[in-house]
Amino acid sequence: MIRSITQFKPDEELDRLLEGCNRLFILGCGTCSTLTKTGGEAEVKTMAQTLTQKGKAVTGTFVAPVACDNLTAESLEHFGKMINLSDAILVMSCAYGVQTTARQLSKMVVPALDTLFIGKEDACGSFNEVCTQCGRCIIGETGGICPVITCHKGLVNGPCGGTDNGKCEIDKNIDCAWTRIYNRLDELEKLDLMKRYQALRNHNSAPSPGYYTL
């Protein structure tokens, strides 16, 4: 299952962002940040208690089913009075949820979390980045393994000189991405793909800000 992986902002940064905002409505997310334990029911409750101890007034809380959904505004209609009483909405979701809330409500929106990456849960509570959405996918020639994500150096034309017994020189606890790619292509009898030169990555291949129309 693919999720937006988030972590709590440092206390000092959050205090700065909330300076002058004395009444807050807290919005969590029932999907990604609930899964990563950064914005579910328990975390929203703890945040409310922490802010109260700091002298803030919490006008209300709500964990939306999906904070980045276009129906978020409709979900929040029931809390209209509480939101109107607040100086800002503290959003405990990924950046998508923060932006969605900001677009839908005429209220100051403050993110409580930092969005790290789009990741996949490989084991309970363990998430690994699977795609950086670079706009130039070459995994059809690397056995379905993305070197941009799995190689610490993002190399697209084979391993560096530091790989040691199949391990990465930057992090000895992980396998060298290109060793994995080699072994995978060897299994598929497609090692000839290793001889193909990949052009230097064009970091502007995806427009910024991004858009796509059919």
Secondary structure, 3 states (H helix, E strand, C coil): CEEEEEEECCHHHHHHHCCCCCEEEEEEECCHHHHCCCCCHHHHHHHHHHHHHCCCEEEEEEEECCCCCCCHHHHHHHHHHHHHCCCEEEEECCHHHHHHHHHHCCCCEEECEEEEEEEEEEECCEEEEEECCCCCCCHHHCCCCCHHHHCCCCCCCCCCCCCECCECCCCCCCECHHHHHHHHHHHCCCHHHHHCCCCCCCCCCCCCCCCCCC
